[in-house]
Amino acid sequence: MTPVEDRYDAAIALKEAGNLEGAVAELEKLVEDEPGYALAYAGLSVFYGKLERNDQAVECARKVCELEPNDPFSFMSMSLVCQKAGRIAEAEQALTQAMEKQWAARRNQ
C-alpha cells in the first residue's frame, strides 16, 4: 500500500473504533495534503452525513464527481447525499448524470 492508502485506512480504523470525529479530522488532513484523492472525499461525504453536516457532505460528494467524472457511482452517491440534505433538484440532476454515465459505459463495452 501507498502512504496515502495507509492514511485512508487509518482514518477508517478510527471510524470503526467509534471515533467518527477523529476519522473526519484525519480525512480532512489527507485531502489537504492530497487534494486529488477521491476516496478520501467520498469518505468525508459519508462521515459528514452521519454527523448531520450536510452542506459539507454535499461539497465533498461534488468533489468526488469532479475527480471521477466518468464514474456512475460517484453521481449516485451525490444524489443520495443531496437527497438527505433536502436538495431535491440537485439530487435529481445527479441521478440523471449517474444514469447517463452508466449508459455511456454500457455503450463502450
C-alpha positions, 0 to 999 in steps of 0.5 A, spaced: 500 500 500 501 507 498 502 512 504 496 515 502 492 508 502 495 507 509 492 514 511 485 512 508 485 506 512 487 509 518 482 514 518 477 508 517 480 504 523 478 510 527 471 510 524 470 503 526 473 504 533 467 509 534 471 515 533 467 518 527 470 525 529 477 523 529 476 519 522 473 526 519 479 530 522 484 525 519 480 525 512 480 532 512 488 532 513 489 527 507 485 531 502 489 537 504 495 534 503 492 530 497 487 534 494 486 529 488 484 523 492 477 521 491 476 516 496 478 520 501 472 525 499 467 520 498 469 518 505 468 525 508 461 525 504 459 519 508 462 521 515 459 528 514 452 525 513 452 521 519 454 527 523 448 531 520 453 536 516 450 536 510 452 542 506 459 539 507 457 532 505 454 535 499 461 539 497 465 533 498 460 528 494 461 534 488 468 533 489 468 526 488 464 527 481 469 532 479 475 527 480 471 521 477 467 524 472 466 518 468 464 514 474 456 512 475 457 511 482 460 517 484 453 521 481 449 516 485 452 517 491 451 525 490 444 524 489 443 520 495 447 525 499 443 531 496 437 527 497 438 527 505 440 534 505 433 536 502 436 538 495 431 535 491 433 538 484 440 537 485 439 530 487 435 529 481 440 532 476 445 527 479 441 521 478 440 523 471 448 524 470 449 517 474 444 514 469 447 517 463 454 515 465 452 508 466 449 508 459 455 511 456 459 505 459 454 500 457 455 503 450 463 502 450 463 495 452 
